[in-house]
Amino acid sequence: MTEIIGYILSSVVGISLGLIGGGGSILTVPILVYVFGLGPEISTSYSLFIVGLTALAGSINYYKNGLVNMKAALIFSVPSLIAVFLTRKFIMPALPDVIMTIGSFQYTRPMFIMTVFAALMIAASISMIRKSKTPDPSKMKPGHHYTLIFLEGAVVGMLTGFVGAGGGFLIIPALVLLAGLPMKEAVGTSLLIIGIKSLLGFTGDISAGVNIDWMFLAIVSVFTIAGIYVGSTLAKKISGDKLKPAFGWFVLVMGIYIMLRETVFKS
């Protein structure tokens, strides 16, 4: 029964990615940890594959409709790819099993990963809840901020490598504000970036010798990919902007719950 719930929730991840272009991947790790019962570290690894494959599948329709800016994707992806690969290959394995000890309380590596992930969830939720005016692309100056896009790509790549989330809530605003892309084109470009960098980060785990349950990954990925196509279809009838704040509140509650669970409830 628990597995069935997990598969249903996995499809919800895909649906949310299809509807609002981001945010859904932030739920993948909690589903793997708290529903499927996997450890935080392997969950971040599996999340890279699931999110990457799903986002890549979702970007295909955007590409066919001319809504993927390859130049912006390349400039963002190069530093992001390097950062996510190095994070998974070297930084994650180098983390000590016990980060710090306070009296009888030990702050372990799994707890550290989940609290950082919870903090990212809270940040993502705030960006989804907060109503911001979409800049008018005609008033932007495309190409004048590609250095900032390059730098943000490196930061997002490191975050992706660490917590296994796509970072769409950071990528889309950067593409709109810094590259001057229209919102739909920013969403399509973001999905391509998320797909490529997440899958490359996953190869870092493979090269590090992480034991992978390919059958499990395949089943979950089928549900998430099916979800993103359902979400993309619904997006033509339902405004993602109207759903984003409600989804943001849900992510906020989840982030606070995980933060408390991994710190206060375990102390």
Secondary structure as UniProt FT lines:
FT   HELIX           2..20
FT   HELIX           24..27
FT   HELIX           28..30
FT   HELIX           31..35
FT   HELIX           40..64
FT   TURN            65..66
FT   HELIX           70..86
FT   HELIX           87..91
FT   HELIX           92..94
FT   STRAND          98..102
FT   TURN            103..104
FT   STRAND          105..108
FT   HELIX           109..129
FT   HELIX           137..139
FT   TURN            142..145
FT   HELIX           146..163
FT   HELIX           168..177
FT   TURN            178..179
FT   HELIX           183..207
FT   TURN            208..209
FT   HELIX           214..234
FT   TURN            235..237
FT   HELIX           240..262
FT   TURN            263..266
//
